[in-house]
Amino acid sequence: MSFPLLTVTAAVPAVGAILTAAVPAARRTAAKWLALLFSLATLALAVLVAVRFEPGGDRYQLTESHAWIADFGVRYELGVDGIGVVLIALTALLIPFVIGAGWHDADPLETNSSRWRPTQGFFALILLVEAMVIISFEATDVFLFYIFFEAMLIPMYFLIGGFGDRAHSGSDENAAAQRSYAAVKFLLYNLVGGLIMLAAVIGLYVVAGNFSLQEIAAARAAGTLDMATNTERLLFLGFFFAFAVKAPLWPLHTWLPNAMGEATAPVAVLITAVVDKVGTFAMLRFCLGLFPEASKWATPVILVLALISIVYGALVAVGQRDIKRLVAYASISHFGFIILGIFAMTSQGQSGATLYMVNHGLSTAALMLVAGFLISRRGSRLIADYGGVQKVAPVLAGTFLIGGLATLSLPGLAPFVSEFLVLVGTFARYPVVGIIATVGIVLAALYTLVLYQRTMTGPVKEEVRTMPDLRLREVLVVAPLIALLIGLGVYPKVLTDIVNPAVKHTMSDVKQTDPKPEVAVEAKNGEGSK
């Protein structure tokens, strides 16, 4: 099509970021509304992308291709498959809620001018991250993807370090030091992963002569590109390491609890529900698409790491005293399920992993944003500082419960469908791995229900007796997320119809077919057979 829809979808939040940052300092409210307006415009464009996309059509659609750095084979090349479409929609959907939830998070503190923070910058950085994430989901040129994969670290660094959580038990100086530590750790971990990936990107160009995902796939199919086994494995490891840091996968996960704990609740949602999805998405698009044989070679080790992430993340979440760090470790466990589904190498597993990316984004956003509303009222992230909240703020407690139940994948809510598909797909090829992974389900029920019991039930603590319930703005932020969790839990077909054709292409890349179940059938002569 002649209209560059994908470019415009990524450009609108980028333009919004520039205009929001340019709003005069005295017009903070105007900056907020401008940012919200641009996020809603991006959502409308993302919906248009989904409507224009034909699930049964070409693998990559709405494509754009223009010469960029011709001497090095770099092109401005965009295209979306079903997996990219649903993740663009997730990103565009969550950003308005992130902005709405963080409406007052960057307001200056009149009582202490030294802690003033530029409101315009906060919302401009959120829109800038959105633009970079969307174009990462659209890029089919490896070099173009790498640029935005790395560039999104810069606005995220400032969002974590410059706009940290106000609910901190220590002094202002200690809080600032903790924020700086979390931001630097986030940046260093991801930069190291990115530098290793850069070496692999250069190596890919040396081997393939270009960076186009589609051209490299076509050359493989035609037999004109034959990577040496060791070369392919080294390149795979370079890409996978960067994506595993971003995901995050154990043992490269340790930056996430610090970043989510010190960031504001909306920025924590931006980290785990939006930015981290780029890592798991890239495993599907680039690791499996570019290095199919190496992906199968590395599968046993990756499955073990995914299992450790599932069980370790859930176990550590059980012992957390900080609400936000509990959600962070729960997310590590959930990302383990996503990576497990990707490398189970079955259509059910990969469909479930893609749905898990979407559903985890919705459930984590709901739980973390309500937790943020709770923390802002009490001024503490510690679980022990709460008790009996459901008696004084029933709407807050009710939405917190639904978000928690979605996190533990209760049947009837969206995450159940994706987790079920991941486990079914894993059982089909690796039954022992599937059995071990179910431990994470039990532990998820434990940390979620214990969190709810300790904060929402029991005697009302003196400090929460005057706690107000959710306000209209907060209800408008949470209610649509709850509705989507229920709607997609009852009718996931709206997503699976888009995702499944893309998964078939991915399975074809790695030359895998689903294992055929051995089921006893009745033979015509009356004798049982297999």
VEXDREN-2710 file (C-alpha; in Angstrom, 1 decimal):
% VEXDREN-2710
k/r/px/py/pz
1/MET/0.0/0.0/0.0
2/SER/1.2/3.5/-0.8
3/PHE/0.4/5.1/2.6
4/PRO/3.2/4.3/5.1
5/LEU/0.9/3.2/7.9
6/LEU/3.6/1.5/9.9
7/THR/5.9/4.5/9.8
8/VAL/3.1/6.8/10.8
9/THR/2.1/4.5/13.7
10/ALA/5.7/4.8/15.1
11/ALA/6.1/8.5/14.2
12/VAL/3.0/9.8/15.9
13/PRO/4.2/9.1/19.5
14/ALA/7.7/10.4/18.5
15/VAL/6.2/13.7/17.3
16/GLY/4.0/13.7/20.5
17/ALA/7.1/13.4/22.6
18/ILE/8.8/16.4/20.9
19/LEU/5.7/18.6/21.2
20/THR/5.0/17.5/24.8
21/ALA/8.6/18.3/25.8
22/ALA/8.2/21.8/24.2
23/VAL/5.2/22.8/26.3
24/PRO/6.2/25.7/28.6
25/ALA/7.0/24.6/32.2
26/ALA/4.0/26.5/33.6
27/ARG/1.6/24.5/31.5
28/ARG/2.0/21.1/33.1
29/THR/-1.6/20.1/32.7
30/ALA/-1.6/21.0/29.0
31/ALA/1.5/18.7/28.6
32/LYS/-0.4/15.8/30.2
33/TRP/-3.4/16.2/28.0
34/LEU/-1.3/16.5/24.9
35/ALA/0.6/13.3/25.7
36/LEU/-2.7/11.5/26.3
37/LEU/-4.1/12.8/23.0
38/PHE/-1.1/11.5/21.1
39/SER/-1.2/8.1/22.9
40/LEU/-4.9/7.8/21.9
41/ALA/-4.0/8.7/18.3
42/THR/-1.4/6.0/18.3
43/LEU/-3.9/3.5/19.6
44/ALA/-6.3/4.4/16.8
45/LEU/-3.5/3.8/14.2
46/ALA/-2.6/0.5/15.9
47/VAL/-6.2/-0.6/15.6
48/LEU/-6.1/0.4/11.9
49/VAL/-3.0/-1.8/11.5
50/ALA/-4.8/-4.7/13.0
51/VAL/-7.9/-4.1/10.8
52/ARG/-5.8/-3.9/7.6
53/PHE/-3.8/-7.0/8.5
54/GLU/-5.1/-10.2/6.8
55/PRO/-4.2/-13.2/8.9
56/GLY/-4.4/-15.6/6.0
57/GLY/-2.4/-13.4/3.7
58/ASP/1.4/-12.8/3.2
59/ARG/3.7/-13.4/6.1
60/TYR/4.8/-9.8/6.3
61/GLN/2.2/-7.2/5.4
62/LEU/1.9/-3.4/5.2
63/THR/5.5/-3.5/4.1
64/GLU/7.8/-0.5/3.5
65/SER/11.3/-0.7/2.0
66/HIS/13.6/2.3/1.2
67/ALA/17.3/2.6/0.7
68/TRP/19.1/3.9/3.7
69/ILE/22.8/3.1/4.0
70/ALA/23.2/1.4/0.6
71/ASP/27.0/0.8/0.8
72/PHE/26.4/-1.5/3.8
73/GLY/23.2/-3.1/2.7
74/VAL/21.1/-1.3/5.3
75/ARG/17.5/-0.5/4.4
76/TYR/14.6/1.1/6.1
77/GLU/12.5/-2.0/6.0
78/LEU/9.2/-2.5/7.9
79/GLY/6.6/-5.2/7.9
80/VAL/4.3/-7.0/10.4
81/ASP/3.2/-10.5/10.9
82/GLY/0.5/-11.6/13.3
83/ILE/2.8/-11.6/16.3
84/GLY/4.0/-8.1/15.6
85/VAL/0.4/-6.9/15.1
86/VAL/-0.8/-8.0/18.5
87/LEU/2.2/-6.7/20.3
88/ILE/1.9/-3.3/18.6
89/ALA/-1.7/-3.3/19.7
90/LEU/-0.7/-4.2/23.3
91/THR/1.8/-1.4/23.4
92/ALA/-0.5/1.3/22.0
93/LEU/-3.3/0.1/24.4
94/LEU/-1.2/0.3/27.5
95/ILE/0.4/3.7/27.0
96/PRO/-2.8/5.7/27.6
97/PHE/-3.3/3.8/30.9
98/VAL/0.3/4.4/31.9
99/ILE/-0.1/8.1/31.2
100/GLY/-3.5/8.2/33.1
101/ALA/-2.1/6.3/36.1
102/GLY/1.0/8.5/36.2
103/TRP/-1.0/11.8/35.9
104/HIS/0.5/13.2/39.2
105/ASP/3.7/11.2/39.4
106/ALA/5.9/13.9/38.0
107/ASP/4.2/16.9/39.6
108/PRO/6.6/19.1/41.6
109/LEU/6.6/18.8/45.3
110/GLU/5.8/22.3/46.5
111/THR/7.2/21.7/50.0
112/ASN/10.6/20.9/48.7
113/SER/11.7/22.6/45.5
114/SER/14.9/20.6/45.3
115/ARG/12.8/17.6/44.4
116/TRP/11.1/19.3/41.5
117/ARG/10.8/17.1/38.4
118/PRO/9.9/18.3/34.9
119/THR/6.4/17.0/34.2
120/GLN/6.7/17.6/30.5
121/GLY/9.8/15.4/30.4
122/PHE/8.2/12.5/32.1
123/PHE/5.4/12.2/29.6
124/ALA/7.6/13.0/26.6
125/LEU/9.9/10.1/27.6
126/ILE/7.0/7.7/27.9
127/LEU/5.9/8.6/24.3
128/LEU/9.4/8.3/23.1
129/VAL/9.7/4.8/24.5
130/GLU/6.4/3.9/22.8
131/ALA/7.7/5.0/19.4
132/MET/10.9/3.0/19.8
133/VAL/9.1/-0.1/20.9
134/ILE/6.5/0.0/18.1
135/ILE/9.2/0.4/15.4
136/SER/11.1/-2.5/17.0
137/PHE/8.0/-4.7/16.4
138/GLU/7.8/-3.5/12.8
139/ALA/11.5/-3.6/11.7
140/THR/12.5/-6.5/9.3
141/ASP/16.0/-5.1/8.8
142/VAL/18.2/-6.4/11.5
143/PHE/20.4/-3.2/11.7
144/LEU/17.3/-1.0/11.9
145/PHE/15.9/-3.2/14.7
146/TYR/19.2/-3.0/16.6
147/ILE/19.3/0.8/16.6
148/PHE/15.9/1.1/18.3
149/PHE/16.5/-2.0/20.5
150/GLU/19.4/0.0/22.0
151/ALA/18.0/3.5/21.7
152/MET/15.1/2.8/24.0
153/LEU/17.5/2.3/26.9
154/ILE/18.1/6.1/27.0
155/PRO/14.6/7.3/27.8
156/MET/14.1/4.3/30.1
157/TYR/17.3/5.2/32.0
158/PHE/15.9/8.7/32.7
159/LEU/12.5/7.4/33.6
160/ILE/13.9/5.1/36.2
161/GLY/16.6/7.3/37.6
162/GLY/15.0/10.7/37.3
163/PHE/11.4/9.9/38.2
164/GLY/11.6/7.3/40.9
165/ASP/9.0/6.1/43.3
166/ARG/8.2/8.7/46.1
167/ALA/7.3/5.9/48.5
168/HIS/10.7/5.2/50.0
169/SER/11.4/4.2/53.6
170/GLY/14.8/6.0/53.7
171/SER/15.9/9.6/53.4
172/ASP/15.7/11.6/50.2
173/GLU/19.4/11.1/49.6
174/ASN/19.1/7.3/50.1
175/ALA/16.1/7.2/47.8
176/ALA/18.0/9.1/45.1
177/ALA/21.0/6.7/45.5
178/GLN/18.8/3.7/45.1
179/ARG/17.1/5.1/42.0
180/SER/20.5/5.9/40.5
181/TYR/21.8/2.4/41.3
182/ALA/18.7/0.8/39.7
183/ALA/18.9/3.0/36.6
184/VAL/22.7/2.4/36.1
185/LYS/22.3/-1.4/36.6
186/PHE/19.4/-1.4/34.1
187/LEU/21.6/0.5/31.6
188/LEU/24.8/-1.5/32.1
189/TYR/23.1/-4.9/31.8
190/ASN/21.3/-4.0/28.6
191/LEU/24.2/-2.2/27.1
192/VAL/26.5/-5.2/27.6
193/GLY/23.8/-7.4/25.9
194/GLY/23.5/-4.9/23.1
195/LEU/27.3/-4.7/22.5
196/ILE/27.5/-8.5/22.2
197/MET/24.5/-8.4/19.8
198/LEU/26.3/-5.7/17.8
199/ALA/29.2/-8.0/17.2
200/ALA/26.7/-10.7/16.1
201/VAL/24.9/-8.2/13.8
202/ILE/28.3/-7.4/12.1
203/GLY/29.0/-11.1/11.8
204/LEU/25.6/-11.7/10.2
205/TYR/26.4/-9.0/7.6
206/VAL/29.8/-10.7/6.8
207/VAL/28.1/-14.0/6.3
208/ALA/24.9/-12.9/4.5
209/GLY/25.9/-9.7/2.8
210/ASN/22.8/-7.8/4.0
211/PHE/20.6/-7.2/7.0
212/SER/17.2/-8.0/5.5
213/LEU/15.3/-10.7/7.4
214/GLN/13.2/-11.5/4.3
215/GLU/16.2/-11.7/1.9
216/ILE/18.2/-13.9/4.3
217/ALA/15.2/-16.2/4.7
218/ALA/14.8/-16.4/0.9
219/ALA/18.5/-17.1/0.4
220/ARG/18.3/-19.9/2.9
221/ALA/15.3/-21.4/1.2
222/ALA/17.0/-21.2/-2.2
223/GLY/20.1/-22.8/-0.8
224/THR/22.3/-19.8/-1.7
225/LEU/23.1/-19.1/1.9
226/ASP/24.8/-21.8/3.9
227/MET/26.2/-20.8/7.2
228/ALA/28.8/-23.0/8.8
229/THR/27.5/-24.7/11.9
230/ASN/29.8/-23.1/14.4
231/THR/29.3/-19.6/12.8
232/GLU/25.5/-19.9/13.1
233/ARG/25.8/-21.0/16.7
234/LEU/28.0/-18.1/17.6
235/LEU/25.8/-15.6/15.9
236/PHE/22.7/-17.1/17.6
237/LEU/24.4/-16.8/21.0
238/GLY/25.2/-13.2/20.4
239/PHE/21.6/-12.4/19.5
240/PHE/20.0/-14.6/22.2
241/PHE/22.2/-13.1/25.0
242/ALA/20.9/-9.6/24.3
243/PHE/17.3/-10.8/24.1
244/ALA/17.7/-12.9/27.3
245/VAL/18.9/-9.8/29.2
246/LYS/15.9/-7.8/27.9
247/ALA/13.4/-10.6/28.6
248/PRO/14.8/-11.1/31.4
249/LEU/15.9/-14.7/31.7
250/TRP/17.7/-16.2/34.7
251/PRO/20.6/-15.6/35.5
252/LEU/20.5/-12.2/33.6
253/HIS/17.4/-11.0/35.5
254/THR/18.8/-9.2/38.5
255/TRP/18.3/-5.7/37.1
256/LEU/14.5/-6.1/36.9
257/PRO/13.6/-6.1/40.6
258/ASN/15.7/-3.0/41.2
259/ALA/14.3/-1.2/38.3
260/MET/10.7/-2.0/39.0
261/GLY/11.1/-1.4/42.7
262/GLU/12.6/2.1/42.3
263/ALA/10.5/3.3/39.3
264/THR/7.0/4.7/39.7
265/ALA/4.2/2.1/39.2
266/PRO/3.4/3.3/35.6
267/VAL/7.1/3.2/34.6
268/ALA/7.3/-0.3/36.2
269/VAL/4.4/-1.3/33.9
270/LEU/6.3/0.2/30.9
271/ILE/9.3/-1.9/31.8
272/THR/7.8/-5.3/32.2
273/ALA/4.6/-5.1/30.1
274/VAL/6.0/-3.2/27.1
275/VAL/9.8/-2.9/26.9
276/ASP/10.7/-6.4/28.0
277/LYS/8.3/-7.9/25.4
278/VAL/10.8/-6.8/22.7
279/GLY/13.2/-9.4/24.0
280/THR/10.8/-12.4/23.8
281/PHE/9.4/-11.1/20.4
282/ALA/12.9/-10.9/19.0
283/MET/13.6/-14.5/20.0
284/LEU/10.7/-15.6/17.8
285/ARG/11.5/-13.3/14.9
286/PHE/15.3/-13.2/14.8
287/CYS/16.7/-16.2/16.7
288/LEU/14.4/-18.7/15.2
289/GLY/14.1/-16.9/11.9
290/LEU/17.8/-16.3/11.2
291/PHE/19.4/-19.3/13.0
292/PRO/17.0/-22.2/12.9
293/GLU/19.6/-25.0/13.4
294/ALA/21.3/-23.2/16.2
295/SER/18.0/-22.6/17.9
296/LYS/17.3/-26.3/18.0
297/TRP/20.9/-26.9/19.1
298/ALA/20.5/-24.5/22.1
299/THR/17.0/-25.6/23.0
300/PRO/17.9/-28.1/25.8
301/VAL/19.9/-25.5/27.7
302/ILE/17.3/-22.7/27.2
303/LEU/14.5/-24.9/28.5
304/VAL/16.5/-25.5/31.6
305/LEU/17.1/-21.8/32.1
306/ALA/13.4/-21.2/31.5
307/LEU/12.5/-23.7/34.1
308/ILE/14.8/-22.1/36.6
309/SER/13.3/-18.7/35.9
310/ILE/9.8/-20.1/36.5
311/VAL/10.5/-21.8/39.8
312/TYR/13.1/-19.4/41.1
313/GLY/11.1/-16.3/40.3
314/ALA/8.0/-17.7/42.0
315/LEU/9.9/-18.9/45.0
316/VAL/11.6/-15.5/45.6
317/ALA/8.3/-13.8/45.1
318/VAL/6.8/-15.8/47.9
319/GLY/9.4/-14.4/50.3
320/GLN/9.2/-10.7/49.3
321/ARG/8.2/-8.0/51.7
322/ASP/8.0/-5.2/49.1
323/ILE/4.9/-5.3/46.9
324/LYS/6.6/-4.0/43.7
325/ARG/9.5/-6.4/44.0
326/LEU/7.0/-9.2/44.5
327/VAL/5.4/-8.3/41.2
328/ALA/8.9/-8.1/39.6
329/TYR/9.9/-11.6/40.6
330/ALA/6.5/-12.9/39.5
331/SER/7.2/-11.4/36.1
332/ILE/10.5/-13.2/36.0
333/SER/8.6/-16.4/36.5
334/HIS/6.1/-15.5/33.8
335/PHE/8.8/-14.7/31.3
336/GLY/10.2/-18.2/32.0
337/PHE/6.8/-19.5/30.7
338/ILE/7.0/-17.4/27.6
339/ILE/10.5/-18.5/26.7
340/LEU/9.5/-22.1/27.5
341/GLY/6.7/-21.9/25.0
342/ILE/8.9/-20.4/22.3
343/PHE/11.5/-23.1/22.6
344/ALA/9.2/-26.0/23.1
345/MET/9.1/-25.9/19.2
346/THR/5.4/-26.7/19.0
347/SER/2.6/-24.6/17.5
348/GLN/0.6/-24.7/20.7
349/GLY/3.7/-23.6/22.7
350/GLN/4.5/-20.7/20.4
351/SER/0.9/-19.6/20.1
352/GLY/0.7/-19.7/23.9
353/ALA/3.9/-17.8/24.3
354/THR/2.6/-15.0/22.0
355/LEU/-0.7/-14.8/23.9
356/TYR/1.3/-14.9/27.2
357/MET/3.1/-11.7/26.1
358/VAL/-0.2/-10.0/25.6
359/ASN/-2.0/-11.4/28.6
360/HIS/1.0/-10.9/30.9
361/GLY/1.1/-7.3/29.8
362/LEU/-2.6/-6.8/30.7
363/SER/-2.5/-8.7/34.0
364/THR/0.7/-7.1/35.2
365/ALA/-0.5/-3.6/34.2
366/ALA/-3.7/-4.1/36.2
367/LEU/-2.0/-5.5/39.3
368/MET/0.9/-3.0/39.3
369/LEU/-1.2/0.0/38.6
370/VAL/-3.6/-0.8/41.4
371/ALA/-0.6/-1.5/43.7
372/GLY/0.7/1.9/42.7
373/PHE/-2.6/3.5/43.7
374/LEU/-2.4/1.7/47.0
375/ILE/1.2/2.7/47.7
376/SER/0.5/6.3/46.9
377/ARG/-2.2/6.4/49.6
378/ARG/-0.1/4.9/52.4
379/GLY/3.4/6.0/51.2
380/SER/4.9/2.6/51.7
381/ARG/5.8/-0.4/49.5
382/LEU/6.0/-2.8/52.5
383/ILE/3.4/-5.5/52.7
384/ALA/3.5/-5.4/56.5
385/ASP/2.3/-1.8/56.5
386/TYR/-1.1/-2.8/55.2
387/GLY/-4.1/-4.7/56.5
388/GLY/-7.9/-4.7/56.2
389/VAL/-7.9/-2.4/53.2
390/GLN/-10.9/-4.2/51.7
391/LYS/-13.1/-2.8/54.5
392/VAL/-12.2/0.8/53.9
393/ALA/-11.5/0.7/50.1
394/PRO/-13.6/-2.2/48.6
395/VAL/-13.2/-1.1/44.9
396/LEU/-9.5/-0.9/45.3
397/ALA/-9.4/-4.3/47.0
398/GLY/-11.6/-5.8/44.4
399/THR/-9.6/-4.7/41.4
400/PHE/-6.4/-5.7/43.2
401/LEU/-7.9/-9.2/43.7
402/ILE/-8.8/-9.6/40.0
403/GLY/-5.4/-8.4/38.9
404/GLY/-3.9/-11.0/41.3
405/LEU/-6.1/-13.8/40.1
406/ALA/-5.1/-13.0/36.6
407/THR/-1.5/-13.2/37.6
408/LEU/-2.0/-16.7/38.9
409/SER/-3.8/-17.6/35.7
410/LEU/-7.3/-18.4/37.1
411/PRO/-9.5/-20.1/34.5
412/GLY/-11.8/-17.6/33.0
413/LEU/-9.2/-14.9/32.8
414/ALA/-6.9/-14.3/29.8
415/PRO/-3.6/-15.5/31.2
416/PHE/-5.1/-19.0/31.8
417/VAL/-5.5/-19.6/28.1
418/SER/-1.9/-18.7/27.3
419/GLU/-0.4/-20.6/30.2
420/PHE/-2.5/-23.7/29.3
421/LEU/-1.3/-23.6/25.7
422/VAL/2.3/-23.2/26.8
423/LEU/2.1/-26.3/29.0
424/VAL/0.2/-28.3/26.4
425/GLY/2.8/-27.5/23.8
426/THR/5.6/-28.3/26.2
427/PHE/4.1/-31.6/27.3
428/ALA/3.7/-32.7/23.7
429/ARG/7.5/-32.7/23.1
430/TYR/9.1/-32.5/26.6
431/PRO/6.7/-34.1/29.2
432/VAL/9.2/-33.9/32.0
433/VAL/9.9/-30.2/31.4
434/GLY/6.1/-29.6/31.4
435/ILE/5.6/-31.4/34.7
436/ILE/8.3/-29.3/36.4
437/ALA/6.9/-26.1/35.0
438/THR/3.6/-26.7/36.7
439/VAL/5.3/-26.1/40.0
440/GLY/5.2/-22.4/39.0
441/ILE/1.4/-22.5/38.9
442/VAL/1.2/-23.7/42.5
443/LEU/3.7/-21.1/43.7
444/ALA/1.9/-18.3/41.8
445/ALA/-1.3/-19.1/43.8
446/LEU/0.7/-19.0/47.0
447/TYR/2.4/-15.6/46.5
448/THR/-0.7/-14.0/45.0
449/LEU/-3.2/-15.1/47.7
450/VAL/-0.7/-14.5/50.5
451/LEU/-0.2/-10.9/49.2
452/TYR/-3.9/-10.3/49.1
453/GLN/-4.5/-11.8/52.5
454/ARG/-1.8/-9.7/54.2
455/THR/-2.8/-6.4/52.6
456/MET/-6.5/-6.5/52.1
457/THR/-8.0/-8.8/54.8
458/GLY/-7.7/-9.0/58.6
459/PRO/-8.0/-6.2/61.1
460/VAL/-7.9/-2.6/59.7
461/LYS/-4.6/-1.0/60.6
462/GLU/-4.7/2.4/62.0
463/GLU/-2.8/4.0/59.1
464/VAL/-5.3/2.8/56.5
465/ARG/-8.5/3.7/58.3
466/THR/-8.9/6.9/56.4
467/MET/-7.6/5.5/53.1
468/PRO/-9.8/6.7/50.2
469/ASP/-11.2/4.3/47.6
470/LEU/-10.3/4.5/43.9
471/ARG/-11.1/7.9/42.3
472/LEU/-12.8/8.3/38.9
473/ARG/-9.5/8.7/37.1
474/GLU/-8.1/5.6/38.7
475/VAL/-11.3/3.6/37.9
476/LEU/-11.1/4.7/34.2
477/VAL/-7.5/3.4/34.1
478/VAL/-8.1/0.0/35.7
479/ALA/-11.7/-0.9/34.5
480/PRO/-10.8/-1.4/30.8
481/LEU/-7.9/-3.7/31.7
482/ILE/-10.2/-5.8/33.9
483/ALA/-12.7/-6.0/31.1
484/LEU/-10.0/-7.1/28.6
485/LEU/-8.7/-9.8/31.1
486/ILE/-12.2/-11.2/31.3
487/GLY/-13.1/-10.8/27.6
488/LEU/-9.9/-12.4/26.3
489/GLY/-10.3/-15.2/28.9
490/VAL/-13.7/-16.1/27.6
491/TYR/-13.1/-15.5/23.9
492/PRO/-9.3/-15.7/23.0
493/LYS/-10.1/-16.5/19.4
494/VAL/-9.9/-12.8/18.4
495/LEU/-6.1/-13.1/19.1
496/THR/-5.4/-16.7/18.1
497/ASP/-6.8/-16.1/14.6
498/ILE/-4.2/-13.5/14.1
499/VAL/-1.3/-15.3/15.8
500/ASN/-1.6/-18.8/14.5
501/PRO/-0.7/-18.2/10.9
502/ALA/2.5/-16.4/12.0
503/VAL/3.4/-19.3/14.3
504/LYS/3.1/-21.7/11.4
505/HIS/5.6/-19.7/9.5
506/THR/8.0/-19.7/12.5
507/MET/7.6/-23.5/12.8
508/SER/8.4/-23.8/9.1
509/ASP/11.6/-21.7/9.7
510/VAL/12.9/-24.2/12.2
511/LYS/11.5/-27.1/10.1
512/GLN/9.5/-28.5/13.0
513/THR/6.1/-30.2/13.1
514/ASP/3.9/-30.9/16.1
515/PRO/4.4/-34.3/17.6
516/LYS/1.5/-36.6/16.8
517/PRO/-0.2/-37.9/19.9
518/GLU/-0.4/-41.7/20.2
519/VAL/-4.1/-42.3/20.8
520/ALA/-5.7/-45.7/20.8
521/VAL/-8.3/-46.0/18.0
522/GLU/-10.9/-48.6/17.2
523/ALA/-9.9/-50.6/14.1
524/LYS/-12.6/-51.7/11.6
525/ASN/-12.1/-55.3/12.5
526/GLY/-12.8/-54.5/16.1
527/GLU/-9.2/-54.9/17.3
528/GLY/-7.5/-51.9/19.0
529/SER/-4.6/-50.3/17.3
530/LYS/-2.5/-47.2/17.5
END
